[in-house]
Amino acid sequence: MPSDNLVEIRHVSFSYRNRSVLRDISLVIPRGKTIAIMGGSGCGKTTLLKLIGGQIRPSVGDVVVNGETVNRLDNASLYRLRRSMGMLFQFGALFTDLNVFENVAFQMREHTNLPEEMIRDLVLMKLDAVGLRGARSLMPYELSGGMARRAALARAIALDPMLMMYDEPFTGLDPISMGVIGKLIRRLNDALGLTSILVTHDIEESLKMVDYVYFISDGRIEAEGTPDEIRASTQPFVHQFVHGEEDGPVPFHYPAPAYAVDLGLPDRESR
């Protein structure tokens, strides 16, 4: 019987050379839910997505997806598992030399033996789901930022993945496009029975649509909870992040010697 959790991160640590990025992180992503991973720049959010997708392997611990330990799979098994994952990159990453239709059809042609007639019907179905069926002949440079993100989303769900991962899906979008993408992510998650992980900085939009939030700080899970619990949190790091405050556990100033020392003046603070 499959676990209620599609993804389990078990005591995972990861370092780039000598720089520790994740430190003994454990979290779960329940099936059918939309989960946000939040935190400051460089805290390890995107690294976590790469570990789930098997692009990198943890230094310590295990990453389990649908009962399979990703970091212990051979290449053939890893590629098979990846076909059940969809990824929406930060700026869409559409193939610039292919039109919208061909971008969505690419994965179907690459990973299936479906006839062209069926591929055509499936592509139009995916594009209709994101409101772009009428834009199928447009090139990426003819799309607005929001349209490009929706086209990339249609491509990401082309193979009906069980897991969708979104890396900063709201970056660079105007408020209307941001709202459209947020509602679309939630609607597709529920309609297609997906499980979704969002790496995002956007507090306001994300808390409207996710089921649960993990906050990462300094390579660790600093806080977690439902959107209502996160909004009401008095924990200093969460409060600073949610309300965009200048100073708090995350300081405004990068560590430096006293200003007077840098100016070559006597450091009165040390007296």
ABEGO torsion letter per residue (X at the ends): XBBABABBBBGBBBBBEABBABBGBBBBBBBGBBBBBBEBBGAGAAAAAAAAAGABBBABEBBBBGGBBAAABBAAAAAAAAAABBBBBAAGGBBAABBAAAAAAAAAAAABABBAAAAAAAAAAAAAAAGAAAAAABBAAABBAAAAAAAAAAAAAAAGBABBBBBGAABGBBAAAAAAAAAAAAAAAAAAGBBBBBBBABAAAAAAABABBBBBBGGBBABBEBAAAAAABABAAAAAAAAGBABEABBABBBBBBAAAAAGBBBAAAX
